[in-house]
């Protein structure tokens, strides 16, 4: 099921944006439905786990969470500062107001709805995506991830380490894959789009590694949130009149 979902998620994003041309539908189908509700259904209904067990499976509770929260807080500040500074310095490349307005309008977002979209993304996007890619899917494919940092580093042979990195890499690629569509549309130059997609892939690899090392999904959630919050803040100041 986990492998099927890792393929279904990017396909759903592409269908919602390319075929049905709706960001709002993407949020409902992908962030809410696939990222949050399907894992909850699998845990609570199909596998008959408790909420406490489901939260632990996602990496929100259990061993390593205090350290994960501290690291996540530092990452949130760092990613907010780095992402915000980068976008301000390169705004001519990545934040062309006319292009962004045309693309978002084609995806069913009016000018008046943009602030609401940004607010929804700040609240929902990072937690939903990270609880799915670095939470649910990571634990399903690398079971030791739910046992905390000690299990992540103890009793592991070379083959298992390689297998773990393969999973982390595949999940990072799956996560970055649909961003190739969104970033490719929003960024006006191929070089700029490639740079941003490469950064997204690198972030997925880093967050997956931190998930495995710490046994906590908080570094991924909060680190991702810092990047989204920075993008929303800069977009609001520079792009929206």
Rosetta blueprint (number, residue, H / E / L):
1 X L
2 X H
3 X H
4 X H
5 X H
6 X H
7 X H
8 X H
9 X H
10 X H
11 X H
12 X H
13 X H
14 X H
15 X H
16 X H
17 X H
18 X H
19 X H
20 X L
21 X L
22 X L
23 X H
24 X H
25 X H
26 X H
27 X H
28 X H
29 X H
30 X H
31 X H
32 X H
33 X H
34 X H
35 X H
36 X H
37 X H
38 X H
39 X H
40 X H
41 X H
42 X H
43 X H
44 X H
45 X H
46 X H
47 X L
48 X L
49 X L
50 X L
51 X H
52 X H
53 X H
54 X H
55 X H
56 X H
57 X H
58 X H
59 X L
60 X L
61 X L
62 X L
63 X L
64 X L
65 X H
66 X H
67 X H
68 X H
69 X H
70 X H
71 X H
72 X H
73 X H
74 X H
75 X H
76 X H
77 X H
78 X H
79 X H
80 X H
81 X H
82 X H
83 X H
84 X H
85 X H
86 X H
87 X H
88 X H
89 X H
90 X L
91 X H
92 X H
93 X H
94 X H
95 X L
96 X L
97 X H
98 X H
99 X H
100 X H
101 X H
102 X H
103 X H
104 X H
105 X H
106 X H
107 X L
108 X L
109 X L
110 X L
111 X H
112 X H
113 X H
114 X H
115 X H
116 X H
117 X H
118 X H
119 X H
120 X H
121 X H
122 X H
123 X H
124 X H
125 X H
126 X H
127 X H
128 X H
129 X H
130 X H
131 X H
132 X H
133 X H
134 X H
135 X H
136 X H
137 X H
138 X H
139 X H
140 X H
141 X H
142 X L
143 X H
144 X H
145 X H
146 X H
147 X H
148 X L
149 X H
150 X H
151 X H
152 X H
153 X H
154 X L
155 X L
156 X L
157 X L
158 X H
159 X H
160 X H
161 X H
162 X H
163 X H
164 X H
165 X H
166 X H
167 X H
168 X H
169 X H
170 X H
171 X H
172 X H
173 X H
174 X H
175 X H
176 X H
177 X H
178 X L
179 X H
180 X H
181 X H
182 X H
183 X H
184 X H
185 X H
186 X H
187 X L
188 X L
189 X L
190 X H
191 X H
192 X H
193 X H
194 X H
195 X H
196 X H
197 X H
198 X H
199 X H
200 X H
201 X H
202 X H
203 X H
204 X H
205 X H
206 X H
207 X H
208 X H
209 X H
210 X H
211 X H
212 X H
213 X H
214 X H
215 X L
216 X L
217 X L
218 X H
219 X H
220 X H
221 X H
222 X H
223 X H
224 X H
225 X H
226 X H
227 X H
228 X H
229 X H
230 X H
231 X H
232 X H
233 X H
234 X H
235 X H
236 X H
237 X H
238 X H
239 X L
240 X L
241 X L
